[in-house]
């Protein structure tokens, strides 16, 4: 007995970025993942600072000089934004875990406020830090 041929059926394609329309929540999800990964680098910076602090005045002076430079301050400013953006993204997910904010306008507002809030908080932290000096 000869095997019977199966009829060809069009299989659905897996969805990918060419099918989905880019949205605020999608962008903030990507940023949340990127900032989470970037926090590893920031943790290394904190570890370098602590090791230099424990190593003595010469090592600490070099690290303090680097972080006191324009490039070092830029790195610290970006790290501050990364930390605050990731924190606000986590709060946004915590709100969703509570079952709140799933309406289309609420999702959009939460996503926008994550970006706007992290930028505003970064500026506030740096202004307060500079004024406290």
Secondary structure, DSSP 8 states (H G I E B T S, - for coil): ----------------TTTS---HHHHHHHHHHHHHHHHHHHHHHHHHHHHHHHH-HHHHHHHHHHHHSHHHHHHHHHHHHHHHHHHHHHHHHHHHHTT---SHHHHHHHHHHHHHHHHHHHHHHHHHHHHH-
